[in-house]
Amino acid sequence: MTARPLLLVGAAEQVKQALVRVRAHPRDWVPVGALDDDPDTHGLDLDGVPVLGSPELVHLLPDAALLACDPSVVDRLGLPIDRWVRVS
């Protein structure tokens, strides 16, 4: 099984917390970036994962699965539910 690219969507601190769970499943997920509304975080590195920009950039990586670190982004972005994943 090949690990699937994963974008983490939410505030920086939420992303850092989610990365702990994501990295517990290295065969399933490869974190390729984070998306955060706060422009001050854009370009930063969160524990080895770059903050690429705002959540609206999800369309630039259509093959990546999305992990909502902030549940409010799911409704706001209006993407198909099959783009979103859960990591336990």
FENMO-V507845 format. One record per backbone hydrogen bond with DSSP energy under -0.5 kcal/mol. NH is the residue of the N-H (numbers start at 1). CO is the residue of the C=O. If there is no record, write none. Layout:
nh=NH co=CO
nh=NH co=CO
This chain:
nh=4 co=28
nh=6 co=30
nh=7 co=65
nh=8 co=33
nh=9 co=7
nh=9 co=67
nh=10 co=8
nh=10 co=35
nh=15 co=11
nh=16 co=12
nh=17 co=13
nh=18 co=14
nh=19 co=15
nh=20 co=16
nh=20 co=17
nh=21 co=17
nh=22 co=18
nh=23 co=19
nh=24 co=21
nh=25 co=22
nh=26 co=23
nh=28 co=25
nh=29 co=25
nh=30 co=4
nh=32 co=6
nh=33 co=6
nh=34 co=50
nh=35 co=8
nh=36 co=53
nh=39 co=37
nh=41 co=38
nh=42 co=38
nh=42 co=39
nh=43 co=51
nh=44 co=41
nh=46 co=44
nh=46 co=49
nh=47 co=45
nh=49 co=46
nh=50 co=48
nh=51 co=44
nh=52 co=34
nh=52 co=50
nh=53 co=34
nh=57 co=54
nh=58 co=55
nh=59 co=56
nh=60 co=57
nh=61 co=58
nh=64 co=61
nh=65 co=5
nh=66 co=83
nh=67 co=7
nh=68 co=66
nh=69 co=9
nh=69 co=67
nh=70 co=9
nh=73 co=70
nh=74 co=71
nh=75 co=71
nh=76 co=72
nh=77 co=73
nh=78 co=74
nh=79 co=74
nh=83 co=80
nh=84 co=81
nh=85 co=66
